[in-house]
């Protein structure tokens, strides 16, 4: 791992912790579902740096939501960022365009978060409609933010490629 990559991983992991704590005013609550706008962005950006950076940002997200909310169900949903973040990093490494990676991850992300709430007493119908659809909408918004800022992150790693 290069020094720049390590520094960027630490920065994105720190942002993943700080966003849910400091930016709770960006949290949207619809019934028992919550979504904090921009909370997926560090993991999404990390995917385009390396799998290790995506992992660090995903773990930071889980820790940040556990600290911010104290709720196991919210933290469990946030820890799914590790799975879809690593998946996205591997797809990108195989040459897939950033917008396509984010689009393919949308159903994976939504279904993972919907599945995580089932052991907490949610019905399959509730988890798919409230969490699955809510997460998918949230993923779409944060994907747009990610694509707008991705060129800056790639430039900071020394990569010349800019997303299309």
N, C-alpha and C positions, 0 to 999 in steps of 0.2 A: 504494500500500500504506500502510495506516494504521500509526502508531507502535505501537499495541497488537499489531497483527498481526505486525509485524516482530519485536517483542520475544518474542511467543509462538512465532514460527517459530524464532528463535534458541534459545529454551529447549527446544523439542521436538527440534531438531537436536542440541543438546548432550546431551539425554537419550538420543537414538538412538546417540550415540557412547559414552556412559558405560555404558549397560545391559550390553552384551556384555563390556565390560572389567571393571566392578566387580561384576557380578552373575553371574559364571560359575557360581556355586553353584546358580543356577536353571536351568542348562543340562541338558537331558535328552538322553542319548545312546542311540540304538538302532541298533546296528551302525554303519555309516558316516554315518547321519543324525544331525543335532543340532538341537535347538530350545531357545531360551532364553526361558522364560516371561516375558512382558511386553515382549519386544523389538519386537513389532508395534504396541504401543499408541501410541507417539509418532506414527507415520505415520498410524495410524487416527484419532487425535485431530486431526492436522493436516488431514486430508481435510475435516473439518467446519468448518475455519476458512477455508481458501482453497487453490487449487491450488499457489500458491507455497509455502505452509507445508507442504503435503504433500510437495512436491518437496524442500524443505530437510530434512525429517525422513527421507525415504527415502534421500537422499544420505548423511546422517549415519549411518544404519544400515549402509550398505555400508562406510563408512570405519571405523566402530566394530568391525565384525566382522573387517575386514582387520587392524586393530591387535590385536584380542583374540586372534585365532587364527593369523594369518599364513598362512592357507590361502585360495588363490584361489577354490576351489570354494565355500567358505562365504561369502566376500565377494561372489562372483557371485550367489549365491542372495539375499543381502541387498540387493544393488543392484536386484533386481526390485521392491523396495518402491516405487521411483520410479514404475514403470509402473502397478501396481495402485493406488497412492496417488493418482496424478493421475486415473486412471479414476474412482475413488471420489469425488474432489472434484468432478469434472464431473457425475457422477450426482446428487450432493447439491445442486449448484447448480441442477439442473433440477427440484428440488422433491421428490426421493425421500427417504423417511424413513430415518434413520440405520440402523435394524436391517435394513431392506431393502437398503440399499447394502452393508452388511457381508455379508449373505447372498449377494448377487449376486457379490461379489468372491471368495468362497470358492473356487469352481472355477477362476477366473482365477488367483488366487494359487497354488493347488496345482499347476496345470498349468504356470505360468511357472517355478516352482522345479524341477519335474520335468524340464522341457525344458532348463534351464540346466546340469544335471549330465550330460547326454548327451555333450557334447564331452570330458568328463573320464573317459570310459570306462565309464560306467554303461550297462547295457542298458535298453531301453525298459521291460521288465517291472520291473526294480529301481527305476527312476526313478519309475514310476507307483505302485508299491505302497509302497515305503519313503518316498520323498521326497514324492510327491503326497498320500498318505494322512496321513503324519506332519505335513506342513505344514497340511493341512486341519484336523486335530485341534487343532494349535497355533493356527491362525487362529480357530477357534471359542472357545477359552479366552480368547485376547486380545481377541476381540470382546466377550465378556461383561465383561471388565475395562473396556474402552473405554466401553461403554454405561453402566456404573456411574459413570464419572467425567466423562462428556461434558457434563453440565449445568454443572459447575464451569468447564470450558473455555469453553463458549459464553457463560456469564455474564461471564467475563474479557474477552471480545471486545466486550461491550456488546450482544450479541444476546439477545433476550428468549425466543427459542424454546427449548424444552426437549424432548429426545427422548421419543418415546412408547415 
